Structure formats: C-alpha cells, structure tokens
C-alpha cells in the first residue's frame, strides 16, 4: 500500500510542478507585454432590447460614434445617449423602417490610442404612442483608434 501512495504522490508532484512552471511562464510573458490578455477581447456593440440595433461603432480618445437602426420598436424620439463617461443630448426622431443614423458623442476621455475601451450604453427615448420616457441599455467594447 505504501508504494502505491508514494507513486501517486510523485505523480501529483510532478504534474503540479509542471503546471506551476507553465503558469509562471505565461505570467512573465504577460508582465513584460509579450502577451496582452485584452487583445483577445472581441470588439462589439450590443443593445439589449430587440428593435434598436447598433450596426457600427468607432471610438477615439475624445469621441464615440454609434450607427443605430430602428427596425422593431415604434417610432421613437431619442433624447439622450450616454456611452461610458461620454454623453450628449439629441432631438432625433427615429422611424421604425430600418433607417440608419450616426450619433456622435464628443467630450469623452476614452483612453489612449490602441487601448481597449469598454463602456455601458444608455439611450433615453420617448415613444410616439406614449409620452413616458424609456431607456435602452447595452455595451460597447472596442479598441481606441
């Protein structure tokens, strides 16, 4: 019985040291900038409510641009858009026919060129069938251009 236990312990120790060496090597590569984990994050713009779609996007250090389309909600009046710490007021009527509109939000501090940016999207609007203010939300993950 002792020889089986010793064999099992040697097996576990050998693989344990091997795994520890691999983790240390990957950590060293990440520390020195050879491997950047954020470069593997997919770029995307997503609105969580069906109907309004984020078709395209761009971000640089001081502005964010969203290309939005309304193909499912009623005709809406977009009043305010906030992306991360960027925000702007709008007075735009978006018809539900699939037409597209660029929304340019300036005065941002998105980060340095080449860095990864992730921000929450909040769109305030009112529908034509009711005067109650409503909110759409989503996320934007992209590289700063």
N, C-alpha and C positions, 0 to 999 in steps of 0.2 A: 504494500500500500504506500510506503514512504517513497518508493521510486516513481510511482505514478504521480504523486503530489509534487515531487521535485520536478519532474518532467513538465507538468502543467505550469508550474511557476516559472520555469525557464522559458517556456513558450510565450507566456504572457509578458514577461520582462523584455524579451527580445522584440516582440511586436510593439510594446509600449515605447521602448527607446526609439524604434524606427519611426513611429508616428510622431513622437516628440521632435525628432530631427526634421521631419518634413514640415511641421507646423512652424518651427523656428526658422527654417529657410524661407518659407512664404512670408512670414512676418518681417524678416530682414529685407526681402525684396520690396515689400510694401512700404517699409520705413524709408528706404533710400529712393523711392519714387519709380522703381522699375515697373512695378505692377500697381496701378491705381484702381482700387475697387469701384470707384464711382464711374469709371469709363465703361463699365458693363451694365449700367442702369439704362434701360430703354427710354428713348425720348417719346413723350406722348402728351396729348392734350385731351382730357376727358371731361365731359359734362354728364353728371349722374342722372339727369332727368331725360327721358325719351322725348324727342321732338326737336330740341335745340342741340345742334352738333357743332363741335369745334373741328373745322375742316383743316386748318393750317395755323401755324403759330411761328413767332420769332421773338427772340429776346436779346437785347444787348444790355450794356451796363446801366443805361438810363431810360430805356423804354421797353414796353412789351406790346406786341401786336397779336391780336386774335382774329381769325377769319371765322365768323359764325354763320350758321344757316338755321332757319326755322322751317322744318318740314312736317311738324306734327302738332305743335301747340297751336292755339288760336292766334290771331294777330295780336302782337304784344308791343308795348312801348317800353324800350329799355331805358332806364333812368340812371343807373349807376353800375360800374364794373370795378371790382377790386381783384387784383392778382398779387398775392403776397403783400408787400407794403406799397404797391402802386395802386392808385385809384383815380377814377375820373368820372365826372357826371356826363350823361348823354341825354339827348332828347331825340330818339330814333324809333320810328315805327317799323317793326319787322313783320312783314306779311308771312303767312304760313304757306308759301308757294315754293319753298326751296331756294329762294334767292339768297345771295351771299352778301356779307358786309364786313369790311375791315374795321376793327375797333383799335385805335392807337392810344395807349395809355403812357403818358410821359411822367417825368419826375421820379423815376424809380432808382433804387440802389440794389440792382440785381446781383452784383458781384463782378469779378474781373473776367476779361475775355478768356474763353476756354474752360472756365469752371462750370460745374453742373448747378443748375438752378431748379429748385422745386418750390412751387407756391400754390396756395389754395385759391381757386377761382370762386368768386361770389358775384352773381349777376342779379341785380334788383330790377324788377319789371312790374308792370300792371297789365292785366289783360283787358281786351275791349269789351268782354261780356260782363266784367265786374270791375269796380274801381279799387279793389283791395290790392295792396302791394304784396308781391310774392318774391320768392328768392330761388334761384338755381345755384347749385354748387358743383364743384369739380376740382380737378388738379391739373397742373401744368408741370411737366418735367422736361427740361431741355438743356442744351449747352448754350452758354452765353457767346454770342457771335461778336 
